[in-house]
Amino acid sequence: MSLLKNSSIVIVGIFVSNLMAYVFHFLAGRMLGPGDYGVFGALTALFLQAAIPATALNSGITKFTSIYQNDDKPGNIALLRKKIQSDLIFFSAFILGLIIIFSQSIAKFLHVDSNTLVILISISITFYLLLAVNRGILQGLRKFQVVSWNLIVEALSRLLLLAIFFYLGYGVKGAILAYGLAYFAALLFVFPYIKETRKEIINKEEIKIRPIYKFILLVLFANLIIQSIINVPSILIKHYYSDEFTGYWTAALNIARISLFITSSISLVMFPEIASEINNQKKKKIFGRAILMVILFTSGIAILFFLIPQFLLKSLYGSAYLGAAPILQWMGFVMILVGLLQLTTDFFLARLKSN
């Protein structure tokens, strides 16, 4: 029952954090209107696509932290964090420089007036990558309550920052600033809870970093495919269609993501359980329970979207977004398939050998 119990803990945290995240999007959508909200949606889709390495890092760190924790090697966990974060400084600088160089071209492709918005999005990636590493350690250590609280801190910070920036009249720029700075706030919250990574307990022995990066690259490739299914359409729609239609798409997508949040919470718990389990039959049982939970939750949500899309859109975003109803009706069913694909991918990645 550990999967169900721990999933429940994480689901509560994800539910509360996503409730605030949705308030963030609903406020942004209402204050900006479909046009500017479409711009914001396309830029956040660009961010999520560029930040896909963060998901791979999170999975890799979770897997190997879980293994080191099982082997009672806290020094290895500390050394892993030190090595990965050192490499991230150079990787983040490279990504930031690359986006800044091409920021004008990216802004032109998305029909965005200022490349400053693109640059602000790129800065957020650094915070997101560092948070992914430290959150992965928490997951690997099975500190699921802390993970839940960390998600809540991120969402609450984002909501408060949005209110401040909107009050100051920053519009789309304020929404993007709030989006990125929330990752920094969540990162600060992590540090008191990762005592296993203190400098004084780092091993003198070297850990094998190559298998870790090999695993991270496998996760990166898998997540690139899955996240592209979700994010690339938003970018292309912003290029080929009006800002208003992009706003409709963004609103429908954000509501439909509820399904993926449920899948993510179940997968978040399943991953370290399978990574540290030796018995293959037990691994399959854990996966079977996870699959059943995902199908039940996401199917129920999809049916709800199909039956009352206009009510949901009007209640959450306002009458200006009713044009998104046909999109939302079918997007819920698509999310069932995406969720199952994500869970299955995480299962096979978690059971890969660590060497």
HELIX and SHEET records of a PDB file:
HELIX    1   1 SER A    2  ALA A   50  1                                  49    
HELIX    2   2 ILE A   52  ASN A   70  1                                  19    
HELIX    3   3 PRO A   74  ILE A  101  1                                  28    
HELIX    4   4 SER A  103  PHE A  109  1                                   7    
HELIX    5   5 THR A  116  GLY A  140  1                                  25    
HELIX    6   6 PHE A  144  TYR A  167  1                                  24    
HELIX    7   7 GLY A  171  VAL A  190  1                                  20    
HELIX    8   8 PHE A  191  TYR A  193  5                                   3    
HELIX    9   9 LYS A  195  THR A  197  5                                   3    
HELIX   10  10 LYS A  199  ILE A  201  5                                   3    
HELIX   11  11 ILE A  209  TYR A  240  1                                  32    
HELIX   12  12 ASP A  243  SER A  276  1                                  34    
HELIX   13  13 ASN A  280  LEU A  307  1                                  28    
HELIX   14  14 PRO A  309  LEU A  316  1                                   8    
HELIX   15  15 SER A  319  ALA A  324  5                                   6    
HELIX   16  16 ALA A  325  ALA A  350  1                                  26    
END                                                                             
